[in-house]
Amino acid sequence: MKRFLLFLAALSAICLVSLAPPAQAQGFVRADHQQILDAKGNPLILRGLGLGGWMVQEGYMMGLSNLKAQHIIRHSISEIIGRKNTEHFYLSWRDNAVTKADIDAMAKWGFNSVRLPMHWNLFITTMPGQKTNGRMVWNEEGFRRVDALVGWLKTHDMYLILDLHAAPGGQGHDIAISDRNPNSPSLWDSHENQTAMIALWGEIARRYKDEPTIAGYDLLNEPNWGFQDKHDKGGCRETGSAPLHDLYERAIQAIRAVDKNHMLIIEGNCWGNNYAGVLPISDRNTALSFHKYWTPTTQESIEPFLKLREQYDMPLWNGESGENNNDWYARAVALQEKNGIGWSWWPLKKIGKGNPLEIKENANYRRLTAYLRGEGKKPSAKDVFAGLMQLARDSRFNRNIRHQDVIGALLGASGGSEAPN
C-alpha cells in the first residue's frame, strides 16, 4: 500500500529570500498569502475527491497489493490474454471508471472539486529523440479525457486539480504510486525524464492557461527519495532535497512562460511530508500540499504544517487523505476545516470499502487475482478476458456500490442526501 506513516523531522530555520509579487489572476483560483481564494476573491475551502485508479492503477486498489505497480499488473495480464486484449481492457476501464455520472453525483453530494492523478504515458506518446527531431509527441488521449472532465465539472461550477501522479521514470522508491520500473532510470536519474516532465507541464499550461475550471497544477505527487542518503529510501530524513527544489523551479519557469493564471501546488519529500530544503519557492501563487494518512486527528498532528504556512506565508491544502474509517474521516475533516485547510479524499472508488463508491468483483476476476497472488490455479484466457471486461463495465457509476455513510462522514449528516438512484 502506498502510504507511509507521517514523519516530519524538526525543520531547520531557513531564511526567506526575496520573492516575486503575487500573481493577480482575475477570474482564477489563486493563492493569496495564507489563503486560497476563488475567482471573486473569497476564501475557498476545497472539498474534493481524488480519481485514484482511473489513469494510474495501484495494486491494492485492484486486489493485487503483491504486484504493486500498474506496469507489473498489466504485464501479468498480458501474459495470459495477450497485448491486444490487455489494451482493450485498459481502454474500456478508462472509458467506464470515470464518467459524467460520477461528477454529477459528486456535485449533488456537496463536493466542489476533483483531483485528477495523471499518468505521463497518457499524455506523451514519444519522448524526444532522433526519430522525432528532438520533439515530444503528445498522446491526445490524456488531454481528451481532461477536456471531458473540465466540461463535466464546469456544469456544476466545480474545480479540477491536475496532479502529476506518475512522472516519467517515476519519482520514488514506492513504485506503486508512480508506476515506476526499478529496472529503468528514475525521474531523478535521468535528465531526459526531467526534461519530459517539464515539457509536459509546459504543454498543459499552454492548453489550459485560460481555463478557470482548473484550480491548480499539483506538480509532483508524493516524491519519496533519499538524495543525500541512499539508505533513506523515502526521503524522510532528507535535509536538502535540492534536486526536488530545482525541478520544481524549472517546471514553474516553464509554466509561467505561458500561463500566469493558475495556482501551483507543491509537495514535499517523504510522501509529501518533509519540506526541509524544498522551501522557499519563487512563485507566490503557490500552495503547499501535505498528505495525511492514519495519523492522529489532533491539533498537534498538523502543527508542523501550520508553522510552514505562517513561516512561508502560503496556503495549505491536504491533497490526499483517506483509507481509514468514518469516525477518523469526520474528525480529520473537522480538524482541517477548523484551521482553514481544504482537502481531497482518496479515492472516489476502488475494489474494496472505505470510499464513497465500491467496484464489485466478479467470479472470473477473483480467480485471476487469486492466481496472480499465488493462491489459485491459472484460469483460462477466455475466463480472464471475460472477467476483466466485466470489471471494466462494473467500474461504471451506475454499477458501483454506494457507501453513503462515507459521504456523510466527509460532508456531515446531509452528505449524500441527493444521491442519484
N, C-alpha and C positions, 0 to 999 in steps of 0.2 A: 504494500500500500504506500501511496506517495508521500504521506505526511510525516513530519518529524516533530517531536515534542519541542515546543517553543524554547529556544535557548538564545539569550541575548546577554553577552558579557557587558560589563560596565564600559561604556564608551568613553574614550579619552576626549577631552575637550579639544575641539577643532576650531580654529579661528575662522570666522566668516570672511569671505572675500567679497570684493565689490561685485554686486550682481546687477544684471540688466534690469531695467524697469519692467513692471508687469505688463503683459500683453493686454491691450484693450480690444478684445474680440467681441464687438457688439453682436448680439444675436446668438452667441455660443455659450455653452457651459464653460466656466473658467475658474482657475484657482486665484483667489484674491486673499493674499496673506494666509490666514489660518482657516479660511472657509472656502468651500466650493459654492459658487453662485450660479444660478440659472441665467437664461438669456436676458431676463428683466432685472438682473442684479439682486435677486432674492436668495437667501441661503437655501441650499439644496441638499437634502439628505437622500442619497441614492439607496433605494431598497430594491435589490435585484436578485437574479438567479443566474448561475453560470451554466452554459450549454456544454458541460463536460461530456465527453464520449461521442460527440457528433463528428467533429473533424479529427479529433485525437482520441482513440480508444486506449484507455489504461486497462491493464489486465484485470484488476479487481472488479471493474465495472462490468466485465463480461464473464465473471465466474472463473477467471483464469489468472489469479494472482501469481501463480508459479511462472507464467510466461512473461509477465511484467509489461513489455513494450509492444506496441501495435505491430511493428515490422516482424516481430517474432510470431505473434498470433497469426498474422497474415501468411507468413511463410509456412507455418504449420498447417493451416487450412489448405493452402495451395498444393501441398504435397499429397493431399487426399483428393481434391476435386479439380486441380489444375488452375493455371493462372487466369484463364478466360472466365471461368465460373467464379473464381475468387473476386475478380474485378467486378463482375456482375453483382455479386452480393454487396460489396462495399458501395457501389453506386446506388443500389436500392436502399441501403442503410442511410446514406446521406439524403436521399430523396424523401425518406419517411420519418426519420428520427426527430427532425425539427421542421414544422410546417407553420403556416399562418394560424392554424388552430391552437398551437401551443402558445403563441404570442397573444392571441385573443383571450385565452384563458388566464394568462398571467396578468393581463390588464384588468380583467374582471375581478381577479383575486385581490388586486391592490398593489402589485409590484409596478415600479416605474422605470426599471432598467434591466438590461441584459448584458452579461459579459460573454463575449464570444472567444473561446480558445481556438486559435488558428494553428494549422499545421502548414509549415512553409511549402511543402510539396503540392498543396492545393493552389498555390499562388505562383510558384516557379516551376516551369517545365524543364528548362535547361539553364545550367549555370554558365557564366561567361567562359568562353574558350575559343579554340581555333575554329570550330565548326560554326560559331555564331559571330565571328569577328569581334569577340570581346563583349558582346551584348548579352543581356539577360533576356531569356524568352519567357514571357509570363504565361501562367496557366489561368485561363479565363474562368475555369470552374469556381475557384475560390472567390473571385471578385463577383461573379454572377450570384453566388449564394449570399454574399454580403449585401449586394444590391437588393435582393429579395427581402432580406432581414430588415434592412433600412425601411423599405416600403411598408412592411407589416407593422413595424414599430411606430412609424410616422402617423399612421392612422389613429393611434392611441396616445400621441404626444409622449411616447416613451423614449428612453435614451439607450444608446448602444455604446459599449466599451469594447474596443478591439484589443485583444490580448494575444501577443505572440507566444503561444504556449509551447510550440515545438519549433525552435530556431534551427537554421541549417547547422548540421553537425551535432546539435544537442548541447544544452547549457549546464548539464550537471551529471553527477555520478548516479543519481536516482533516475535510471533510464526510462522508467515508465512514464514519467511526466512529459519528457520532451521527445519520446520515441528515439532515443539515442542508440546508435550502434557502437559499442565499445571497440569494435574492430576497425573503425574508421576515425579520422581526425575529428575531434570535438570542435565546438564553436571556438574554444579558447586555443586550440592547437593549429588553427587554420586561418590564415589571412583571407583566403578565398571565401570561407564560410562567413566571416565577419563582414566582408565586403558585400556578400549576398544579402545578409540581414539588413545592413544599412540601405542597400538599394531597394529592398522590399518596402521598408518604411518610407523611403522617398517616393516610391510608386503609389503606395497607399495614400500618402499626403497629397500627391498630385491629383489623384482621382477623387478624393473626398474633402478637399480643402474648403469647399463651400457647403458642406452638408452638416447642418446644425443638429440633426438627429444623433450624430456621433458625439458623445460627450467627451471621449478622450482616447488616447493611444497608450495602452499598457505595454511598455516597450519590451519587456522580457520577463516571462513568468518564472518565478522561483529558481533563480540561479543557485546552484549548490556546488561549490568548487573551492578547494583549497589552493590558492595561488602561491602562498609563501611556504606552506607546509603540506606536502603531497599526502601525508597521512591523515590530514584533516579533510576527509572526503567531502563533507557538507559545507565547508567554509564557515563553520560556527565559531571557530577560534581565530578566524582571519581578522587582522587589524589593519590591513591595507586595502585589499580589493581594487588595486589600481587598474587592472585590465577591465574590470566591470565598470568602474567610473569612466574610464577612457572610452569604452564602447558606447555608453550612454551619451556622452558628449558628442561623439561622432554621429550617432543616429539623430540626435537633436539638431545638429547643424544641417543634416540632410533634409530633415522635415521642415525646419524653419526657412530653408531656401525657397520653399514653395507654399508653405502653409503657416500663416501667422495666427490662425484662429484657434486651433484645437488645444485643449488641455492635454498635457503629457502626464504620464504616471510611471513612477519608477519603483522597483522592488529591490530590497537588499539581498545580500548573500544569505546562506543558511535558510533556504526556502522562504526568502522574503522577510527575514527577521534580524539580520545582522547588517547594520548600516555603517560600521566602522570603515572609514576610508571612502565610502560611496558619496557622502555629502561633504560640502555643499555642491549643488548642481547649478549650472549657469542660468538656466531658463526659469523665470519667475512664474510662468504659467504652468507649474508642475505640482502635482500632488504626490504624497508619499503613501505607498500601499504596504500594509502588513497583512499577514495571513494568520488566522487564529484557529487552531485545532486542539481540542482535548484539554487545553489549559484551564485553570480556574477562571471563574467569571467575576473576579473581584477587581476593585479599582486598581489594586497593586499590579494586577496582571497586565494592564495596558499602560501603566505609568511610564515605562521607558519610551513608548511611542509618543505619549503626550509631551514628554520632555523634548523629544525631537521636533515635534510640531512647534513648540514655543521657541526652541533654540534657532531653528532654521526658518521660522515664520512661513510655514507652508501647511496646507491642509492634509488631513489623514483620511484614508479610505481603506476599509477592510475588504480586500479584493477576493478573499476566499475564507469560508468557514463552513463547518457542517460535519457530516459523518459522525453524528452523535445522537442524543435522544432529545425529545421535545422539551423537557424541562431545561436542559442545558441550552437549547436553542433560544428559548424565551428569555432566559437570564442573560445570555450573551448579547442578544439584540438590545435588551433594555440597557445594559451597561454601555454599549457603544452609542446608542442614541442619546443617552444622558450626557455623553461627552461630545455630542455634535458630530458623530462619525457615521457615515453611511456604510453599507455593506452589500456584498454579493454572496449568496449562499451556494454551496457546491453539493451536488449538481441538481439540475431540474429533474433528471431521470437517469436511471440505470437499472440493471438487473439487481434486485435486492431492495430492501426497505431503507427508511431514514431520509427519504427525499419526497418532494411533492408527488412525483409520478414514478411508477414502477413498471419495468418492462417484463412481461411474462416469458418464462422459458417454456419451450415445448419439448416433448419427449426425445425427438431426434437431436435437438441441440444439447440436451442434458447428456445424451450418450456421447456426443462429440467432446464435450468438456470433461467428462469422466475419463475418456481415453487420453486427452491431452494432459490431464493431471496424473496419468499413470494409474488410474483407478478402475479401468474397464477395458474391454477388448475393442479393437478397431472397428468402427462402423463402416458400412458401405459408402462409397462416394455418392450414390443416389440418395441415401438417407441423410448424409451430411449436407448436401446441397439443399435438399428439401427443408431440413431443419433451419439452415441459415436464412433461406428466403422467407420462411415463416417468421423467424425472429425479426427480420427487417420489416415485415408487414406489421408485426406486433409492437414495433417501436413507435408506431404512429399514435398520435394523441388519443384518438377515439378508441384505441385498443389497450391503452395503458390502464393500470390500476391506480386510482387516485387516492392519495392519503391527505384528506382534508385536515386531519389533526396536525400534520406537519405545517401546513399553510397557516393554520390558526396559531401555532406556536410562534411563527415568524411575524405575523401581522396582527396578532391579537385575536380576540374571540370572534370578531366579524370576518376574519380572513377566510376566503373560500365560500362565503355565503352566496355568491353569484356564479359559482362554478357551473359551466355548461353540463348538460346531461349527456 
